[in-house]
Amino acid sequence: MAPAVTMVVPDAVGDPRRPSGGNTYDRRVRQELAAAGWTVDLQLVPGDWPRADPESRLHLAAVLAGSPDGARVLLDGLVALAAPEEVVPASDRLRTVVLVHMPLGDERETAVLRSATAVVTTSRWTRRWLLSRHRLDPSRVHVAAPGVDPAPAAVGTPEGGALLCVGAVVPAKGQELLVRALGEVADLRWRCVCVGSQDRDPAYVAGLRATLRAAGLGDRVELTGPLTGARLAAAYAAADVLVHPSRTETYGMVLTEALARGLPVLACDVGGVSEAVGTAPDGRLPGVLTPADDPVALARSLRGWLTDDLLRRRLRAAARGRRVELAGWPATGRQVARVLEEVAA
């Protein structure tokens, strides 16, 4: 008999208007488990998680109540960590595995994670953070880092002026820090494409556009909205470097997506970013990491990239070296499957 698992995820998991690393991770893990012979019962839970209304919580409670005693249930943390009233009691009779993309850092999270049979994190950094914050049993907390699909190497331009930023336009992703940094290098030749959803924080987007106009950068920075599939691939292919000014990041899948194309990264060194960026086989860093919330340091790294041909060649070589070492999604699926097998033992 094929091993079985119920997978509980937000119903926005396949919404092309709201692409996210967490949604991509959930979809790919489901695909990899199915490809490995697992029976995956996908349960889509409606609601604006983690701020779900009572009706959404009732839907989650019904899903859990409908699972037989001892069943394996893989819960997306966006749902599980915000619903201790529903998840904790169910964990007494189910083998719950909570997949933590982004910790909430509150008491609800503590209760859910302590009740879970196992926890899966997407980076070693997140695992360390959870163990320190919640005093969990280390043997129950595992890492299954996101995979990445192979992609053609980006050709790039000699001047390196095609800048790309990928992420939802929200304060946590720090696009206004990038705009401030770009203002410091306005004397140089570059154009920047910012890809990402603009509907999560309209006020922030409006402020960002106003800042661009005030800085005279409106015609040099393009906010495209969300891109997926071939259109997103084309944006990576046209870029010279990925700029990632995020204030918080448990891993940063866009970093490995860029590196899979041989694109160096200029990123803020937060959370699991350095883990995702990694190093080339010879130990070289395929990019430049700067302190968080520091537009001056980010501007300095941009100026170095745009003016130093030797630096560009060195970072591009390191990115090509890192490219061949990146793990694919089958490895992620195997690690999640191992955890699911362990909780059934």
C-alpha positions as CSV (number, residue, x, y, z in Angstrom):
1,M,0.0,0.0,0.0
2,A,1.3,3.4,-0.9
3,P,2.2,5.7,2.0
4,A,-0.3,8.5,2.5
5,V,-0.3,12.0,3.9
6,T,-2.9,14.8,4.1
7,M,-1.4,18.1,3.1
8,V,-3.1,21.2,4.4
9,V,-2.2,24.5,2.7
10,P,-3.7,27.9,2.1
11,D,-6.1,28.0,-0.9
12,A,-4.0,30.7,-2.5
13,V,-1.2,28.2,-3.1
14,G,-1.9,28.2,-6.9
15,D,-3.0,31.8,-7.3
16,P,-0.8,33.4,-10.0
17,R,-1.6,36.8,-8.7
18,R,0.1,36.0,-5.4
19,P,3.3,34.1,-6.2
20,S,5.5,33.4,-3.1
21,G,8.3,31.1,-2.1
22,G,6.0,29.3,0.4
23,N,3.4,28.6,-2.3
24,T,6.0,27.3,-4.7
25,Y,7.5,25.1,-2.0
26,D,4.2,23.6,-1.1
27,R,3.3,22.8,-4.7
28,R,6.7,21.3,-5.5
29,V,6.8,19.1,-2.3
30,R,3.3,17.8,-3.2
31,Q,4.6,17.0,-6.7
32,E,7.7,15.3,-5.5
33,L,5.8,13.2,-2.9
34,A,3.4,12.0,-5.6
35,A,6.2,11.2,-8.0
36,A,7.8,9.1,-5.2
37,G,4.6,7.0,-4.9
38,W,2.9,8.8,-2.0
39,T,-0.9,9.3,-1.9
40,V,-1.3,13.0,-1.2
41,D,-4.7,14.3,-0.1
42,L,-4.4,18.0,-0.7
43,Q,-6.7,20.1,1.5
44,L,-7.0,23.8,0.5
45,V,-8.0,26.0,3.5
46,P,-9.6,29.3,2.6
47,G,-8.8,32.5,4.4
48,D,-6.2,35.3,4.6
49,W,-3.8,33.3,6.7
50,P,-2.3,33.9,9.2
51,R,-5.2,36.4,9.8
52,A,-8.0,34.0,9.2
53,D,-11.6,34.6,10.1
54,P,-13.7,32.1,12.2
55,E,-15.2,30.5,9.1
56,S,-11.7,29.6,7.8
57,R,-10.8,28.2,11.2
58,L,-13.9,26.1,11.2
59,H,-12.9,24.8,7.8
60,L,-9.5,23.8,9.1
61,A,-11.0,22.1,12.2
62,A,-13.3,20.1,9.9
63,V,-10.3,18.9,7.8
64,L,-8.4,17.8,10.9
65,A,-11.5,16.2,12.4
66,G,-12.0,14.2,9.2
67,S,-8.5,12.7,9.4
68,P,-8.5,9.2,11.0
69,D,-6.5,8.6,14.2
70,G,-2.8,8.2,13.6
71,A,-3.0,9.8,10.1
72,R,0.0,11.8,8.9
73,V,-0.9,15.5,8.3
74,L,1.6,17.9,6.8
75,L,0.5,21.4,7.7
76,D,1.7,24.6,6.1
77,G,2.9,26.8,8.9
78,L,1.1,29.9,7.6
79,V,-2.1,28.0,8.6
80,A,-1.0,25.9,11.5
81,L,1.0,28.4,13.6
82,A,-2.0,30.8,13.6
83,A,-4.5,28.2,14.7
84,P,-3.4,26.6,18.0
85,E,-7.0,26.1,19.1
86,E,-7.6,23.8,16.1
87,V,-4.2,22.2,15.7
88,V,-3.0,21.5,19.2
89,P,-6.0,19.3,20.2
90,A,-5.8,17.4,16.9
91,S,-2.1,16.7,17.5
92,D,-3.1,14.4,20.4
93,R,-4.4,11.8,17.9
94,L,-2.8,12.8,14.6
95,R,0.8,12.7,13.5
96,T,1.2,16.4,12.6
97,V,4.2,17.7,10.8
98,V,4.3,21.5,10.6
99,L,6.2,23.1,7.7
100,V,7.6,26.4,8.8
101,H,8.3,28.9,6.0
102,M,8.3,32.0,8.1
103,P,8.0,32.0,11.9
104,L,5.4,34.1,13.6
105,G,7.4,34.4,16.8
106,D,4.5,34.4,19.3
107,E,2.9,32.2,21.9
108,R,0.6,30.6,19.3
109,E,3.6,29.3,17.5
110,T,5.1,27.9,20.7
111,A,2.0,25.9,21.4
112,V,1.6,24.5,17.9
113,L,5.3,23.5,17.5
114,R,5.5,21.8,20.9
115,S,2.4,19.8,20.1
116,A,3.6,18.7,16.7
117,T,5.0,15.2,16.1
118,A,7.7,16.9,13.9
119,V,8.7,20.2,12.4
120,V,10.2,20.9,9.0
121,T,12.1,24.2,8.4
122,T,13.4,25.5,5.1
123,S,16.8,26.4,6.4
124,R,19.3,25.7,9.1
125,W,19.0,29.3,10.3
126,T,15.2,28.8,10.8
127,R,15.8,25.6,12.7
128,R,18.3,27.3,15.0
129,W,15.9,30.2,15.6
130,L,13.0,27.9,16.5
131,L,15.1,25.8,18.8
132,S,16.3,28.8,20.6
133,R,13.0,30.6,20.8
134,H,10.7,27.7,21.7
135,R,13.1,25.2,23.4
136,L,11.9,22.3,21.2
137,D,13.3,18.8,21.1
138,P,16.1,19.0,18.5
139,S,15.4,15.5,17.3
140,R,11.9,16.6,16.1
141,V,13.0,19.6,14.1
142,H,14.3,18.9,10.6
143,V,15.6,20.9,7.5
144,A,14.4,20.5,4.0
145,A,15.9,23.3,2.0
146,P,14.0,24.5,-1.1
147,G,15.2,23.1,-4.4
148,V,15.7,25.0,-7.6
149,D,15.1,24.0,-11.3
150,P,18.0,24.0,-13.7
151,A,17.9,27.0,-16.0
152,P,19.9,28.4,-19.0
153,A,22.7,30.6,-18.0
154,A,22.0,34.3,-18.4
155,V,24.3,36.0,-20.9
156,G,24.5,39.4,-19.2
157,T,25.8,42.7,-20.5
158,P,29.4,44.0,-20.3
159,E,28.4,47.0,-18.2
160,G,26.3,45.0,-15.7
161,G,23.5,47.7,-15.6
162,A,20.5,45.4,-15.9
163,L,19.4,45.1,-12.2
164,L,16.6,42.8,-11.1
165,C,14.7,42.7,-7.8
166,V,12.1,39.9,-7.1
167,G,9.7,39.9,-4.2
168,A,6.3,41.1,-3.1
169,V,6.3,44.9,-2.7
170,V,6.0,45.1,1.0
171,P,8.1,46.7,3.8
172,A,9.7,43.3,4.7
173,K,11.2,43.0,1.3
174,G,12.8,46.5,1.6
175,Q,12.2,47.9,-1.9
176,E,12.4,51.5,-0.5
177,L,15.9,50.7,0.8
178,L,16.8,49.7,-2.8
179,V,15.4,53.0,-4.1
180,R,17.4,55.0,-1.7
181,A,20.5,53.1,-2.6
182,L,19.8,53.6,-6.3
183,G,19.5,57.3,-5.7
184,E,23.1,57.2,-4.5
185,V,24.3,55.7,-7.9
186,A,22.0,57.8,-10.1
187,D,25.2,59.1,-11.8
188,L,25.8,55.7,-13.3
189,R,24.1,53.8,-16.1
190,W,21.6,51.2,-15.0
191,R,18.0,50.2,-15.2
192,C,16.1,48.2,-12.5
193,V,13.2,45.9,-12.9
194,C,11.2,45.1,-9.7
195,V,9.0,42.0,-10.0
196,G,6.4,41.2,-7.4
197,S,2.8,41.5,-6.2
198,Q,1.7,45.0,-5.5
199,D,-1.7,44.3,-3.8
200,R,-0.5,43.3,-0.3
201,D,0.3,46.8,1.0
202,P,-1.1,49.4,-1.4
203,A,0.0,52.3,0.9
204,Y,3.6,51.0,0.8
205,V,3.5,50.7,-3.0
206,A,2.1,54.3,-3.4
207,G,4.8,55.6,-1.1
208,L,7.5,53.7,-3.2
209,R,6.2,55.3,-6.4
210,A,6.2,58.7,-4.8
211,T,9.8,58.2,-3.7
212,L,10.8,57.2,-7.2
213,R,9.2,60.3,-8.7
214,A,10.8,62.6,-6.1
215,A,14.2,61.0,-6.7
216,G,13.8,61.4,-10.5
217,L,14.1,57.6,-10.9
218,G,10.6,56.9,-12.2
219,D,11.8,56.2,-15.8
220,R,14.7,53.9,-14.6
221,V,12.9,51.6,-12.2
222,E,10.0,49.5,-13.5
223,L,7.5,47.9,-11.1
224,T,6.1,45.0,-13.2
225,G,3.7,43.4,-10.7
226,P,3.9,39.6,-10.3
227,L,5.4,37.5,-13.0
228,T,5.4,33.7,-13.3
229,G,6.5,31.0,-15.8
230,A,8.0,32.2,-19.0
231,R,7.7,35.9,-18.2
232,L,9.6,35.5,-14.9
233,A,12.2,33.4,-16.7
234,A,12.6,36.1,-19.3
235,A,13.2,38.7,-16.5
236,Y,16.0,36.6,-15.0
237,A,17.5,36.0,-18.5
238,A,17.6,39.7,-19.2
239,A,19.3,40.6,-15.9
240,D,22.9,41.0,-15.0
241,V,22.5,40.8,-11.2
242,L,19.9,40.2,-8.6
243,V,19.5,42.8,-5.9
244,H,17.8,41.6,-2.7
245,P,17.3,44.3,-0.1
246,S,15.0,42.1,2.2
247,R,14.8,42.9,5.9
248,T,13.8,39.4,6.8
249,E,14.3,36.1,5.1
250,T,14.3,32.5,6.3
251,Y,16.0,31.4,3.1
252,G,15.4,33.3,-0.1
253,M,14.3,31.1,-3.0
254,V,14.8,34.0,-5.5
255,L,18.5,34.0,-4.6
256,T,18.9,30.4,-5.8
257,E,16.7,31.0,-8.8
258,A,19.1,33.8,-9.8
259,L,22.2,31.7,-9.1
260,A,20.7,28.8,-11.1
261,R,21.2,31.2,-14.1
262,G,24.7,32.2,-13.1
263,L,23.5,35.6,-11.8
264,P,25.4,37.1,-8.9
265,V,23.5,38.5,-6.0
266,L,23.8,41.8,-4.0
267,A,21.8,41.0,-0.9
268,C,21.2,42.1,2.7
269,D,22.7,39.5,5.1
270,V,19.6,38.6,7.1
271,G,18.3,35.2,8.3
272,G,19.0,32.4,5.9
273,V,20.3,34.5,3.1
274,S,23.9,33.5,3.4
275,E,22.8,29.9,3.5
276,A,20.9,30.2,0.2
277,V,23.7,32.2,-1.5
278,G,26.4,29.7,-0.4
279,T,29.8,29.6,-2.0
280,A,31.4,28.3,-5.2
281,P,33.4,25.1,-5.1
282,D,36.5,27.2,-4.5
283,G,35.0,29.0,-1.6
284,R,34.3,32.3,-3.3
285,L,31.0,34.1,-2.5
286,P,28.8,34.5,-5.7
287,G,27.8,38.0,-4.7
288,V,28.1,40.7,-2.0
289,L,26.3,40.6,1.3
290,T,25.6,43.9,3.2
291,P,24.1,44.7,6.6
292,A,20.3,44.8,6.8
293,D,18.5,48.2,6.7
294,D,21.7,49.9,5.4
295,P,21.0,51.7,2.1
296,V,24.5,53.3,2.2
297,A,26.2,49.9,2.3
298,L,23.8,48.6,-0.5
299,A,24.7,51.7,-2.6
300,R,28.4,50.9,-2.1
301,S,27.9,47.4,-3.3
302,L,25.9,48.6,-6.3
303,R,28.6,51.2,-7.2
304,G,31.3,48.5,-7.0
305,W,29.3,46.2,-9.2
306,L,28.6,48.9,-11.8
307,T,32.1,50.4,-12.0
308,D,34.5,47.5,-11.4
309,D,34.8,45.2,-14.4
310,L,37.2,42.9,-12.5
311,L,34.7,42.5,-9.7
312,R,31.9,41.7,-12.1
313,R,33.9,39.0,-13.8
314,R,34.9,37.5,-10.4
315,L,31.4,37.4,-9.1
316,R,30.0,36.0,-12.3
317,A,32.6,33.2,-12.2
318,A,31.7,32.4,-8.6
319,A,28.0,32.4,-9.5
320,R,28.6,30.0,-12.4
321,G,30.5,27.8,-9.9
322,R,27.7,27.9,-7.4
323,R,25.1,27.2,-10.1
324,V,26.3,23.6,-10.7
325,E,26.1,22.8,-7.0
326,L,22.5,23.8,-6.4
327,A,20.2,20.9,-5.3
328,G,16.9,20.3,-7.2
329,W,13.4,19.7,-5.8
330,P,13.7,15.9,-5.7
331,A,16.2,16.3,-2.9
332,T,13.6,18.5,-1.0
333,G,10.9,15.9,-1.6
334,R,13.1,13.1,-0.3
335,Q,13.9,14.9,2.9
336,V,10.2,15.7,3.6
337,A,9.4,12.1,2.9
338,R,12.0,10.9,5.4
339,V,10.4,13.0,8.1
340,L,6.9,11.7,7.2
341,E,8.2,8.1,7.4
342,E,9.8,8.7,10.8
343,V,6.7,10.1,12.3
344,A,4.8,6.9,11.3
345,A,7.5,4.6,12.8
